[in-house]
Amino acid sequence: MTTEARVEPLHTRMLTVDVRAAEGGALALCGQVLDLRKRGLVPLPGALQLPGVIHHMTLAARVDPAARALTELRVEQPSVAFEPSPATRGESCRDPAGALQALVGVRLDGDFLPALTGCFGGPRGCTHLLTLARLAASTALRVLALEAALPGPPRAPGARVLRRSLTIDGFAVPERAMELAVQLADVHLAREAGDELFDQLASHAEVRAHARLDRVTTRLEALALAERRRTRASLDAPLEDRSAEVADLVGRPLVGGLGAELVRRLGGDAAAAPRLDALLSLAPGYVQCVAALADLFLGSAAGAAAGLGARPDSCFMWRRGGALQRARDEV
């Protein structure tokens, strides 16, 4: 009996956004991103990153529905890749988090994404918090649309409005391939619950995506997409195959430009927002999964000495001129 599975689990990323009613008609958002690496030894400058939880970050925000803008924003990062150390010359992944305060007062529709990129993109911030903030903003806009169409009395402060969950699971498969499985679910709750448990359900939107790609070039070899929307009266609704909408993306690289194309296609359609959010998670999910294959590079003495890492200016810690980039250049 062999211990080598044909499909080998690499990594799971989970993002959640919980939305509740708050005082004065506001919305309270609580989001988190959790990265669980399932295998591999990843040499980083000054440390060996082991399997387990490698990122855990949270975001708490308050939204004014009338202004469609954030009024408060707080972040915490219990688990990060780099703590302050001699190898980082005292720097940490937490250092740029305060820059996100520039988003307070920014409208969620139209202005938010450029503002997020401007204050926290690339060498100015953390890619994981940026991903979480973008998803939280998208979730808030979806809640505003769903709530506007839902009859019933105002919700009491603290009542749950919607919970979004997004998971990305990565698997290594033979012949240099990787598979990514994405599941997104939006559970929108009714304003008034009936006698049955499922009377609490206003709607349930579900998106599933499955990608197969070359794990070195990131060229997409296959891409499947399905979606369904259910209510209390249609719990048995089947998944609808939407793969034809993205069939022409097969053959393109997942990393480098695909996100912009997805936004161009789907960004103007509010009904397509869950599909867009699911598909946009593929590229950052790949980046997390490929690190679990670091064993492929352990034969390189130079690579082991410098440690693996992201491309220059991909985040604050790997910015040009930063401690990690200087350590890499000195090897």
Secondary structure as UniProt FT lines:
FT   STRAND          8..21
FT   HELIX           23..25
FT   STRAND          27..37
FT   STRAND          42..44
FT   TURN            45..46
FT   STRAND          47..49
FT   STRAND          52..64
FT   TURN            65..68
FT   STRAND          69..79
FT   TURN            86..90
FT   TURN            93..94
FT   HELIX           95..103
FT   TURN            104..105
FT   TURN            108..111
FT   HELIX           112..120
FT   HELIX           122..124
FT   HELIX           127..148
FT   TURN            157..158
FT   STRAND          160..173
FT   TURN            174..176
FT   STRAND          177..189
FT   HELIX           197..200
FT   STRAND          201..214
FT   TURN            215..217
FT   STRAND          219..230
FT   HELIX           232..234
FT   TURN            235..236
FT   STRAND          240..241
FT   HELIX           243..249
FT   TURN            250..251
FT   HELIX           258..266
FT   TURN            267..268
FT   HELIX           270..272
FT   HELIX           273..280
FT   HELIX           282..291
FT   TURN            292..293
FT   HELIX           294..297
FT   TURN            298..299
FT   HELIX           301..306
FT   TURN            312..313
FT   TURN            317..318
FT   TURN            320..321
FT   HELIX           323..330
//
